[in-house]
Amino acid sequence: MKRLIAILLIVLTAASPVQAASMSSNELPELGDTASSIVTPEQEYVLGRAWMRQLRGSTPSVSDPLVQDYLERLAYRLAFHSPMEHPDLSLIIIKDRQINAFAVPGGVVGVNVGLLLYAETEAEAAAVLAHEFGHLSQRHFARRLAENKQNQWLYLGAMLASIALAAAGDGQAGFAGLASTQAAMVDNQLSYSRQYEQEADRIGMQTLVDSGMDPHAMPTFFQRLQRQSRQVGNIPEFILTHPLTESRITDTINRANQYPQKLTQDSLDYQLVRVRLATTYLSDSGRGVAFFQQQLIDTNANTDRARINRLGLALALTREREYAKAREALVPLLSENPQRVDYLVAATEIDFAEQKYDDAIRRLEPVLTLNPDNYPLLVYYARAQIAANHPERVIERLEAAARERSDDPQIWRLLVDAYTGSKNNLGIFRSKAEVYFLSGDNEKALEQLQLAADGAKKNYPLTAKIQKRMREMQPEKDKKS
């Protein structure tokens, strides 16, 4: 059943959407009955979230809460300034150095690490996300299905054949058949997909402007990608899935020039997250130390650039296990801004490396008290309390966070660890079930919930909650059988 769902969802999230040839270059579509008769927004939401669970279970992702929190804030900022109605996003950071991002119907957003390492400013990274939100707001996927009426039945027939193969146990054959079907559809629709890309560019640029960002970041980023593909010969994934033609780049330049030129300062938040990722993916952290030391020599003190380089130096020194020097590098940053989360987390990671968990707790507790909803602080505080053998101190906080972030595997994993430390089997089973479910393994999730139900015995209210959750997790096909 899991394979069948995965294949169906790949169809529903196929890239390179199309646009009707009759639509003029400046005309936005009338969204409504035509597209919704094929796939409703509600169906897109359900299928998109199911696809996200499959993706988590099969693709390495980044679990850094600082990076996650920053990207969520950026994504929602853009989404609320886009034509998207009632944005409800689910974001995943792919552990891949290729430059790419994607948005799946239903509000699922994926960002490769490579995009953040390559985009030199926040506005450049935001331009890519805003473009993807353009696809979502205009429901390009549903419109592609609605407009391709002449091939729709052939496409759906091939899709169902692939699903049947998978259901019979031949998952690889099912995927192969589906891939060939998609390839044929994309070949037939390429001329329209370029128009959709331009539409997403135009809407994305307006989203950038409405969000207070520089619209010129979009053509600047596109031009640099194009130069890289020509000079290095290594075509980024973003270009493969979003073809960059000269006319498309010229169009973004012309549109950006229509907006008043204004100077916008780059985001320190973005650059601190970026340097954090850069040090994480350094192949030689020793060279990283030398690089940041030299950068500090060449950089004026008390500037954002100096702060970024100093944090990079502290993180690189931590990777080199030079903990005393790393703490020394952080002193000016913490003295200047003792409550900035990026600096606190860097200091906390040194505490963790030296197994000084009580020091980490004392460092985080007062700031978390002032900022109880801060996601990265909560994650690191919970890790510290669990490592210090005080899991009972964070269970209530984590349960509250799980209610707010029910699709966050990291919170549920922390709950598994906290309940394990407090020897609460019911809590372990229920939390593990959510971890498995969010990773696309419904079977193991249901097994854990059955163990929880067996353990609940005569606690009838709890048993009812567990049974309700089991019904929610159960595949639709099995519910009807």
N, C-alpha and C positions, 0 to 999 in steps of 0.2 A: 504493500500500500504506500509506503514511504517513497519508493522509487516512482510510482505512478504520479503522486502529487508533485514530486520534483520535476518530472518531465512536463507535466501540464503547466507548471508555473514558468518554466523556461520559455514555453511558447508565449505565454501571456506577458513576458517581459522582453520579447525580442527587440533588438536595437533597430536603428535606422527607420523611423516612421516615415509615412508618406503624406502628401498633401494633394488635394484635388487640383488638377491642372487648370481648372477654370478660375481659381482664386487669384486675385491680383496681388502684387508684391507688398502692397501697403494695407491690404484688407485683412482684418481678423475674422475668424470664423464665428458663425452662430453656433454656440455649443448647446446641446440639449438632446432632443429626442433621437436624432439619428445615431449619435455615438452611444447614448445611454441604452438604446435598444439592443446594442451588441454586448456592451459591458457597462454595468452601472457603476457609479462611484463607490457604492458600498461593496460591490464585488471586487473592484480594484483594491480596496482597502484590505479585505480579507485575504485575497490572493497575494497581495504584496507582502503582507506580514508573514504568511506561510512561506513565501519564497525567501524572506529574510532568515527565517529559522533554518531552512535548508542551507543557505549560504554560510551561516555561522558554523554549522556542523561540518562544512567541507573546505573552508577557506581560512587560512591563518589571518588573525586580526590583531589589532593593537588594543591592549586593555589599560593603557595609561589614562587614569581619570582626569589628569590635567588637560591632555589633548582632547579627550572626549568632551569635557565640559566646555572648552573653548569653541570647538566646532559646533556644538549644539547651540551655543549662544549666537554664533555667527549665522548659522543656518536659519534659526528662527527670526533673527533680525531681518534677513533677506526675505524669508517667506512672508512675513507680515507686511512687507512693502511690495510684494508681488501680487498678481491677480489671483493667487491661490485662495480658495475659500476655506476658512476654518483649518489652518495648517495643523496637522498632527503628524510629526515626523518621527522616524526611527532611523538612527544614524549608525553606520559601521565604518571603521577605519581599517582598510585592507593593508596588510603587511606586505607591500609590493612597491618597489622603487620605480616602477613604470609610472609615467605621468598620465593620470586618468581620474575621472570621477563619473558617477552615474546616478540617475534617479529613476526609481521604479514606481509605476502606478501604485497608489496607496500611501505615498509619502515616505517611501524607503529611500534613503540617501547613502551612497557609498563614496568614500574618498580614499584614494591611494596615498600612502605615505609619500610617494614620489611627487605628487602634485604640490604638497606643502614644502618639500625640499626645493622644488624648482621655482615655484611662484615667489618672486622677490618681495612682493608687498601683499598686504592683506587684501587690497582691492583686486589684485590679479587672481588670487585664490577665490575671492568672492565672485569675480566675473564668471568663473567656471560654474560655481554653484548656482548663480543667478540664471545662467543659460539653461542648466538642468531644470530649474524650477519653471522656466519658460515652457519646456516640454510638458511638465506636469500640469501647469495651469491651463494649457490649451488642449490637454487630454489627447496628445498625439497618438498614443497607442490605440485608444478606442476609435479615433477617427481613421486610423490606418485600416482597421478591420472593417469599419463601415464603408469606406470608400473603395475597397478592393473587392467589390461584389463579384466580378467575373471570375476571380480565383478563390473566393472565400470557401466554397464547398470543397474544391480540390484540396485546399490547404487544410481545412478541418478534417477531411477524410484521411489525409496522410498523417495528421496529428493523432487521430484516433487509432490508426494502425500502429503507430509507434507506441502509444499508451498500452494497446493490447499486448504488444510484444513484452513490454516491461512487466505488465501484470502477470504474464505467463512465466516470468522469471528471467527473461533475456533482456536485462536492463541495458547492456551495452548496445545491442541491436536497436533497441528503442531510441536511445540517444542518437545513434548514427542516422537512423531514418529521419528523425526530427531535424538534425543538423542539415541534412540535404534539402529538406523541405524549406527550412528557413533561408538557406542560401539561394534557392530558386526565387523565393519571394523577394529577397533583397535585391537580386539582380533586376527583377522586373520593376522595382520601385525606386531605384537609385535617383532618377531624375527628380522625383518628387521629394525624396528625403532631403535633398539640398535645400529645397524651398522651406521645409520644416526647420532645418538648421538655421536659416536666416530669420525665420519667424522667432525662434527661441533666442537668437542673438538680440533682436530688436526689443523683445520683452525683457530679456535679461539686462540690457543696458538701461532701460527705464527703471528697473528694479534697483540697479546700482545707484543711479542718481537719487531716487527716492530714499535710499538708505544712507545718503550723505557721502557716497564714495565717488571716486574719479571714474567717469565713463571711459576715459582714454586707456584705462587699465586693460580693457578687453582687447582692442586691437594691438596694444603693446605686447600682451601675452601671446596672442595668436602669431604675430610677426616673429617673435623669438622662437616659438615652436617650429614655425616653418623654416627659419634659418638653420635650426639644429638639424632638422630632417634632411636638409640639402647638404650641409657641411659635413656632418658626422655620418650620415647615411643610415642612422638608426631612427626609424620612424616611431615616434611616441604612440602609445595606445590611443591617446585622445584624438590624434589625427586619423587613425584607422577607423575609429567609431564616429568621428565628427569631421568629415573631409574638409580641409581648409583650402578653398580655391581663392584665386586672386580677387575675383569679384566679391566673394564673401568678406575678405579682409578689407577691401576698399569700402564696402558698404558699412562696416563697423567704424572705419576711420571717418567717413562722411557723417555718420550719425553722431559720433562723439563730438565732432566739430560744431554740431548744432547747439550744444550745451555751452553755457558760459564757462570760460576757463577759470578754475579756482584752485588754489594751492591747498592740498589736504595732507595733513601729517600722517605718516604711517603709524599703525597700531603697535605699541610696545608689547601688548598681549600676544599678538601674532608672532612677533620676532622672538619672544621668549619661548613660545611653544616650538617655533621652528628650530631654534638652537638646541632645544631639548631633544628633538627628534634627530638632529644632525649628530649630536654626541652619542645617541643611542645606536646609530647605524654606522659609526666610525669603524672602519676595519682595523685601524691602529690608533688607539686612544692616546698613546705616547706622542704621536705626531699631532694629535689634537691639542694636547697640552702646549706643545711648542707653538702651534699656530695661534692659540688664544693669548698666550703670553706676548707674542710679537704684536698682535692686534692691539693689546692694551697699551703697549709702548707707543704705537702709532696713533692712538685715539685720544682725543681730549677728554679729560676727566669730567665727571658730572654731566655726561650726555647719555642719551639712550643707547647709543652705539657702545659706549664703555660699559653700561649695565649689561647689555646683551653678551659682550665678550667676557665679562667677569663671571656671569652665570655659566657660560660655556666652559670657562676654565675650571670652575668648581665641579661641574658635572664630569668633565674629562678626568680630573684628578681623582674623583670618586671611583671612576672605572679603573683607574690605575692603582687603586687602594692606597692612595696618598691622602689619608683621611684628615690628618692635621693640616696639611696644606689646603685641602678643599675647604675646611672650616675657615681657614684664614682668608681665602678668596671671597667667602660669603659675608665676612664681617661688615665691610662697607655697605653692602646691599641691605642687610638686616638692620643696620644702624639707621640707614636712611628711611627704610620702609619696613618696619618689623612685622606688619600684618599682611604683606603681599604674599599670596599663596604660592607663587612660583618659587620664591626664596625659602619659605617655610618648608615646602616639600623637599627641596634640595637638601636642606639641613636635616630633615627627618630621614631621608634616605641614607645619609651618613650614619645617623643613630642606628638605623636598621642594620647597616653593614657591620657595625661594631657591636650589635646585639644590645644596645642601650635603649631598651624599649620603654623603660620608665622615663628616661630623658625625653623620648619622643612624645610620650603622653603629656608630660608637663609643658612641652613646647606647643602642642596643638590644642590642648584643652581650653585655655582662655580665649583663643581666637575662634574656636568652634562655638563657644558659648555666645560670642558676639555675632557669629554667622552660622546659625544652626542648620541652614539649608544649603550650605556650601558642599557640593558633591565631592570634590577632591579631598577636602579636609576630613569629611566623614569617612571616606574610604581608608585614608592613611591612619586616622585615629582608631578605626575598627581593627585594622591590621595590627596596630601597636598593642591594643588591649588584648587581642586574641593571643599574640605572641608572648605577652607578659602573663599569660594564664589568668586573665580576667574577662573571659568571654561574656559572662552574665551582665557586664556593664554596658554592653553595646547591643544586646539582642533587641531591646525595645526600639532603639534608634534605627536599627537595620530593618526591623519589621515595618516601621513607619516609612522608611525609604523605599521598601519593596512595594508598598501600596501606591506610592507616587511614581515609581519607576518599575512597573511590573514586568517590562520587557528588557530589563537590564540584567544580563547573566552575572555580572560582577557582584552586584548586591546579593543575589541568591547564593553565589559561591561563598561569599563572606558569611552568610547565614548558616550554610552547611558547616563551615569551620567553627563558628560560634556555638552552634548546637552540639557539634562533636565535642568541643572542649567542655561544655556543661553537661554532657552525657544525656541529652534529651533526644531519644530515638524518634519520637513523633516529629519533632522539628527537623531532624536530619532527613527523614523520609520525604516530608513535604517540600523541603527546600531543594533536595536533589531532584525531585520530580520536575520542579520549575527549570532547573539547569538543563536537564535532558530535553524538556519540551522546547526550550528556547534554542537548543542546538539541533532541532529537527528529529529527535529520536522519541517519537510518541510512545513506542512500545515500552522502553525503559522507564519513561515518565509514569506510565500507567502502572507498571510493576511497583514503583516506589509508592505511589498513592494507595495501592492495594495493601502494601505493608503498613502504611499509616492507618488505613481503615481497620486492619486486623488489630493494630495496637490500640486504637481508640476504644474498643470494646463497648462498654455501656455509656460512653459519653456521646449521647445521641445528637446534640447540636453540632459537635465537631464532626461526627460521622456524616451528618447531612452535608456539611460544607465540603468534606472530602469527596463525597459522591457527586456533588454538583461539579466540582473541579474535574473529576474523571469524565463526566459527560462532556464538558467543554473541550477536553483534550482529545476525546475519541474521534477518529476520522469519520467523516460523514457517511462513507459507505458502510462502515461497521455499525453506525447508529441505526441504519435502516434495515440491517439484516437480522 
